[in-house]
């Protein structure tokens, strides 16, 4: 076994080094290893051969100990986002259980990501892919003595998971935030002498708004900004504060970032688009689609044939490479809505809405928003007795995570379709003036 993702090996190599800041508590690698040993013993009766173990990925010490234990036991984790409803979590658990026995030997994690069909698919991330991703990142960003990475991203998403695995492999410290909080973030950075930080653009905008006079301390050497496109105005605001921005591009299937701003240009990120391909990454644009090849690719989707070792993975995102080798992202996957860094696929939401009594047809689309990047909206074709806002909300609350639920709606006699009879998603933006807020019941 490669020892890079072993907490036991980390304790042998850097036992006294700080591994984790959790509030006011600080843990060394030796202390984390002892706690992980206890977790391994507790987990042993629950583990099933050749199956991923479900872990609700809250940002807690408990979650990290479980992840360290599973890595040590070489048992893959099925990471469940804590914001998912019970029905959504059950669906991912059931789908993973049905695929038991098909996981590769070095599988480390299964993370579900929706396809363009709206059907969630489990991306199987291997230990070797996570390490290749960590190495590619380190080749650009490097590691300094005393580095500490703030984990304010959800650990159940690849952006958060990769912080944990990068720091473990490098024997560096993680500062654990229970959840992102714009009001507290500067305090966390100062208290734990954070040197690295990962945010999505919505988070960064909230921090800048909440702290008009804040400038980063000198020990903050980089802010990794990804998960959604960053506007030029946001990058300009960050540059005014002398924030060291490294814009990054990647996805779940590539174990996070595959392109990034060169580290030495972190104070001029706007000139670099979405960055250059990282070392070890092969990236091309074929018929407008961004395609990736390299050792950081997932093994494949759960229950589907594995990717060939030399396969090009089509991200579905649209972009181009300029003469200097910088990637410019034009649009995320077809129809994808990115709200606050969270992905929403319209078809998944449409299926839920169309199951609500009184709704005959639904079209879900994103609306540009200064804070969230996009918000979710829905156009509904309803019958003689349309559902009330309260009925719609009650129907969605157990079926869709909060970030997937439409905030604005409109009723139409019919939805626009193309000449081929398909829903005309390009025409959806013309419906924006007809939208109204979906009102929650008072009291």
C-alpha positions in Angstrom: 0.0 0.0 0.0 1.2 3.5 -0.8 1.7 5.1 2.6 0.9 8.7 1.5 -2.8 8.4 2.5 -2.0 6.4 5.7 -2.5 8.2 9.0 -0.3 5.6 10.7 2.5 6.4 8.3 2.0 10.1 8.9 2.3 9.5 12.6 5.6 7.6 12.1 7.0 10.3 9.8 5.6 13.5 11.5 4.1 12.4 14.8 4.6 15.7 16.6 3.5 17.9 13.7 0.1 19.6 13.9 -2.4 17.7 11.8 -5.7 19.3 12.7 -7.2 22.5 14.2 -10.7 21.8 15.4 -12.0 24.9 17.2 -9.6 25.6 20.1 -8.4 21.9 20.0 -5.2 21.0 18.2 -4.2 17.5 17.3 -0.9 16.1 16.3 -0.5 13.3 13.7 0.3 10.9 16.5 -2.9 11.9 18.4 -5.0 11.6 15.3 -3.5 8.2 14.5 -4.5 7.0 18.0 -8.0 8.2 17.6 -8.2 6.6 14.2 -7.1 3.3 15.6 -10.1 3.4 17.9 -12.4 4.3 15.0 -11.1 1.4 13.0 -12.0 -1.0 15.8 -15.5 0.5 16.1 -16.1 0.3 12.3 -14.9 -3.2 11.8 -18.2 -5.0 12.5 -20.1 -2.6 10.2 -18.0 -3.1 7.1 -19.1 -5.3 4.2 -16.6 -6.9 1.8 -16.2 -5.2 -1.6 -18.7 -2.5 -0.7 -18.4 1.3 0.0 -19.2 2.4 3.6 -21.7 5.3 3.8 -20.4 8.4 5.5 -22.5 11.5 6.0 -19.8 14.1 5.1 -20.3 16.8 7.8 -17.3 18.9 8.5 -16.5 17.4 11.9 -13.7 15.5 13.6 -15.9 12.5 13.6 -16.2 12.5 9.8 -12.4 12.9 9.3 -11.6 10.1 11.7 -14.0 7.8 9.8 -12.3 8.8 6.5 -8.8 8.2 7.9 -10.0 4.9 9.3 -11.5 3.8 5.9 -8.3 4.9 4.1 -6.2 2.8 6.5 -8.5 -0.2 6.1 -8.6 0.3 2.3 -12.4 0.4 2.4 -14.0 3.0 0.1 -16.2 5.7 1.5 -19.6 6.5 0.1 -19.7 10.2 0.8 -23.2 11.6 1.4 -23.8 15.3 1.4 -25.4 16.2 4.8 -27.8 18.6 3.0 -29.4 15.8 1.0 -32.8 14.7 2.1 -33.3 11.2 3.6 -34.8 10.1 0.3 -31.8 11.4 -1.7 -29.3 9.7 0.7 -31.3 6.4 0.5 -31.2 6.5 -3.3 -27.4 6.8 -3.2 -27.0 4.1 -0.6 -29.2 1.7 -2.6 -27.5 2.4 -5.9 -24.1 1.8 -4.2 -25.2 -1.4 -2.6 -26.5 -2.8 -5.9 -23.0 -2.2 -7.4 -21.2 -4.0 -4.5 -18.4 -6.1 -5.8 -17.7 -4.0 -8.8 -15.3 -1.5 -7.1 -11.6 -1.6 -8.1 -9.1 -2.7 -5.5 -7.8 0.8 -4.8 -11.1 2.6 -4.7 -11.0 5.3 -2.0 -14.3 7.1 -2.4 -17.6 7.2 -4.3 -19.1 10.7 -4.9 -22.4 11.1 -6.7 -22.6 13.6 -9.4 -25.6 14.1 -11.7 -25.3 13.5 -15.4 -27.1 15.4 -18.2 -30.0 12.9 -17.9 -30.5 14.1 -14.3 -29.7 10.6 -13.0 -27.1 10.7 -10.3 -24.0 8.6 -11.0 -21.4 7.5 -8.5 -17.9 8.6 -9.6 -15.4 6.1 -8.2 -12.2 7.9 -7.1 -9.2 5.7 -6.4 -6.3 6.2 -4.1 -3.9 6.6 -7.0 -6.1 9.2 -8.6 -6.4 11.2 -5.4 -2.6 11.1 -5.0 -2.0 12.1 -8.6 -4.3 15.0 -8.1 -2.5 16.0 -4.9 0.9 15.8 -6.7 -0.3 17.9 -9.6 -1.6 20.5 -7.2 1.6 20.5 -5.2 3.7 20.9 -8.4 2.0 24.3 -8.9 1.4 25.5 -5.4 4.2 23.9 -3.5 4.3 23.2 0.2 5.9 25.5 2.9 6.8 24.7 6.5 3.9 25.5 8.7 1.3 25.3 6.0 -2.3 25.1 7.2 -5.3 24.7 4.8 -8.7 25.9 6.0 -11.4 23.3 5.2 -14.6 25.3 4.9 -15.8 23.5 1.8 -18.1 20.5 2.4 -15.9 17.4 2.9 -18.7 15.5 1.0 -17.7 17.3 -2.2 -14.5 16.7 -4.0 -13.3 20.2 -3.3 -13.4 19.5 0.5 -12.3 15.9 0.3 -9.2 16.9 -1.7 -8.1 19.3 0.9 -8.1 16.5 3.5 -6.2 14.1 1.2 -3.7 16.7 0.0 -2.8 17.7 3.5 -2.6 14.1 4.7 -0.3 13.2 1.8 1.9 16.2 2.5 1.8 15.8 6.4 0.5 19.3 6.7 -2.3 20.8 8.9 -6.0 21.2 8.2 -8.0 23.9 10.0 -11.6 22.5 10.2 -14.5 24.8 9.9 -17.9 23.3 10.8 -19.4 25.2 7.9 -18.6 28.2 5.8 -19.3 31.4 7.7 -18.4 34.7 6.0 -18.5 36.6 9.3 -16.0 34.3 11.0 -13.7 33.5 8.1 -11.1 36.3 8.8 -11.0 35.2 12.4 -10.3 31.6 11.5 -7.5 32.6 9.2 -5.9 34.7 11.9 -6.4 32.3 14.8 -5.0 29.2 13.0 -2.4 31.1 10.9 -4.1 29.7 7.7 -1.8 29.8 4.7 -4.2 28.2 2.1 -7.9 28.6 1.6 -10.4 27.2 -0.8 -13.7 29.0 -1.7 -16.2 29.2 -4.5 -17.0 32.6 -5.9 -20.2 33.0 -4.0 -18.3 32.5 -0.7 -15.6 35.0 -1.7 -18.2 37.6 -2.6 -19.9 37.1 0.8 -16.6 37.6 2.7 -15.7 40.8 0.8 -19.2 42.2 1.4 -19.1 41.3 5.1 -15.7 42.8 5.7 -15.2 45.9 3.6 -11.9 46.9 5.2 -10.4 43.4 5.5 -7.1 42.6 3.8 -5.5 39.2 4.1 -2.6 38.7 6.5 0.8 38.0 5.0 0.7 34.3 6.1 -2.3 33.6 3.7 -0.3 32.7 0.6 -3.1 31.5 -1.7 -6.8 31.4 -2.1 -7.9 28.6 -4.4 -11.1 29.8 -6.2 -13.1 27.2 -8.1 -16.4 25.3 -8.3 -18.0 27.9 -10.6 -16.9 30.7 -12.9 -15.5 33.8 -11.2 -16.6 37.1 -12.7 -14.1 39.8 -13.7 -15.7 42.2 -11.2 -15.1 39.7 -8.4 -11.5 39.1 -9.4 -11.0 42.9 -9.6 -12.4 43.3 -6.0 -10.1 40.6 -4.8 -7.1 42.2 -6.5 -7.9 45.5 -4.8 -7.5 43.7 -1.4 -4.2 42.0 -2.6 -5.8 38.6 -2.3 -3.5 35.8 -3.7 -6.1 34.2 -6.0 -5.5 30.9 -7.8 -8.4 30.3 -10.1 -8.9 26.6 -10.6 -10.9 24.3 -13.0 -11.9 20.7 -12.4 -14.7 18.4 -11.5 -15.6 15.4 -9.4 -14.5 12.9 -12.1 -11.0 14.4 -12.2 -10.5 14.4 -8.4 -10.8 18.2 -8.3 -8.5 20.7 -10.1 -6.9 19.9 -13.5 -6.1 23.5 -14.4 -5.1 26.5 -12.3 -3.5 29.9 -12.3 0.3 29.5 -12.1 1.2 30.2 -8.5 3.6 33.0 -9.4 0.7 34.9 -11.1 -1.7 34.6 -8.1 -1.9 38.4 -7.8 -2.9 38.7 -11.5 -5.3 35.8 -11.8 -7.7 37.7 -14.1 -5.1 37.5 -16.9 -4.9 33.7 -16.7 -8.5 32.6 -17.5 -9.2 29.3 -15.7 -5.4 28.6 -15.6 -3.1 26.2 -17.3 -3.2 22.4 -17.2 -1.4 21.1 -14.2 1.7 18.9 -14.5 0.6 15.4 -15.4 -2.7 16.6 -16.9 -3.5 16.3 -20.6 -6.2 18.7 -21.6 -7.7 19.4 -25.0 -10.7 21.1 -26.5 -12.5 18.9 -29.0 -15.5 20.4 -30.8 -15.8 23.0 -28.1 -15.8 20.4 -25.3 -13.1 20.3 -22.6 -11.6 16.8 -22.4 -9.1 15.5 -19.9 -6.7 12.6 -19.7 -4.3 11.7 -16.9 -3.8 9.6 -13.7 -6.1 11.8 -11.7 -9.2 10.6 -13.6 -11.8 8.5 -11.8 -11.9 4.8 -12.4 -15.3 5.2 -13.9 -18.9 5.5 -12.8 -20.3 2.9 -10.4 -22.0 0.0 -12.2 -20.6 1.1 -15.6 -17.6 -0.1 -17.5 -14.3 1.4 -16.2 -12.5 4.1 -18.2 -9.6 2.9 -20.3 -6.3 4.0 -18.9 -5.6 6.2 -21.9 -9.2 7.4 -22.3 -10.1 11.0 -22.8 -12.9 12.1 -20.4 -15.3 14.6 -21.9 -16.3 16.9 -19.1 -19.2 18.3 -21.2 -18.0 21.8 -20.3 -17.3 24.3 -23.1 -14.1 26.2 -23.5 -11.0 27.0 -25.4 -7.2 27.1 -25.0 -5.5 30.3 -26.0 -2.0 30.6 -27.6 -0.4 30.9 -24.1 -2.0 27.6 -23.1 -4.5 29.2 -20.7 -7.9 27.5 -20.5 -11.0 29.8 -20.9 -14.2 28.3 -19.7 -17.3 29.4 -21.7 -20.0 27.3 -20.1 -20.4 24.5 -17.6 -22.0 21.2 -18.7 -25.0 21.5 -20.9 -28.0 22.7 -18.9 -26.1 22.6 -15.6 -27.0 25.2 -13.0 -24.3 26.2 -10.5 -25.7 27.9 -7.5 -23.3 28.9 -4.7 -20.9 26.3 -6.0 -23.4 23.5 -5.8 -24.4 21.7 -9.1 -28.1 21.4 -10.0 -29.3 19.4 -13.0 -32.7 20.6 -14.3 -34.0 17.2 -15.3 -33.7 15.9 -11.7 -35.7 18.8 -10.4 -38.2 18.6 -13.2 -39.0 15.0 -12.4 -39.8 15.9 -8.8 -41.9 18.9 -9.8 -43.9 16.8 -12.3 -44.7 14.3 -9.6 -46.5 17.0 -7.6 -50.3 16.8 -8.0 -51.6 19.6 -10.3 -48.3 19.9 -12.2 -48.5 18.6 -15.8 -45.1 19.7 -17.1 -42.0 21.6 -15.8 -38.9 23.3 -17.1 -36.1 24.2 -14.7 -33.4 26.8 -15.5 -30.9 29.0 -13.9 -31.2 32.8 -13.5 -28.1 34.9 -13.1 -27.6 36.2 -9.6 -24.9 38.5 -8.2 -24.4 36.6 -5.0 -25.1 32.9 -5.9 -23.9 33.0 -9.5 -27.3 31.4 -10.5 -30.5 30.7 -8.7 -32.9 27.9 -9.6 -36.2 28.8 -11.4 -39.1 26.8 -12.8 -41.8 27.3 -15.4 -44.8 25.0 -14.7 -47.7 23.9 -16.8 -50.6 23.3 -14.4 -54.1 21.9 -14.5 -57.4 23.4 -13.5 -56.4 23.2 -9.8 -52.8 24.4 -9.6 -50.8 23.6 -6.5 -50.3 26.3 -3.9 -46.8 27.5 -3.1 -47.1 25.7 0.3 -48.0 22.4 -1.5 -45.0 22.8 -3.9 -42.7 23.5 -1.0 -44.0 20.6 1.1 -43.6 18.3 -2.0 -40.0 19.3 -2.5 -38.8 19.4 1.1 -38.4 15.6 1.4 -37.3 15.0 -2.2 -34.7 17.8 -3.0 -31.8 19.3 -1.1 -32.4 23.0 -0.4 -30.0 24.2 -3.1 -32.0 22.3 -5.7 -35.4 23.8 -4.9 -36.6 26.6 -7.2 -36.8 30.0 -5.6 -38.9 31.5 -8.4 -41.7 30.1 -10.5 -44.2 31.0 -13.2 -47.2 29.2 -14.7 -47.5 28.8 -18.4 -50.1 27.2 -20.7 -47.3 25.3 -22.5 -43.6 25.1 -22.6 -41.5 26.2 -25.5 -40.1 23.4 -27.7 -37.7 23.1 -30.6 -38.7 22.0 -34.1 -37.5 18.6 -33.1 -40.0 18.5 -30.3 -37.4 18.8 -27.5 -37.7 21.3 -24.7 -36.2 24.6 -25.9 -33.9 25.4 -23.0 -32.3 28.3 -24.9 -35.8 30.0 -24.8 -36.0 29.8 -21.0 -34.3 33.1 -20.3 -37.1 34.9 -22.0 -39.3 33.7 -19.2 -37.4 35.6 -16.5 -39.7 38.6 -16.4 -42.7 36.3 -15.7 -41.1 34.7 -12.6 -42.3 35.4 -9.1 -40.9 34.3 -5.7 -42.0 30.9 -4.4 -43.4 32.0 -1.1 -43.0 29.9 2.0 -46.0 29.8 4.4 -46.0 32.4 7.2 -45.5 31.3 10.7 
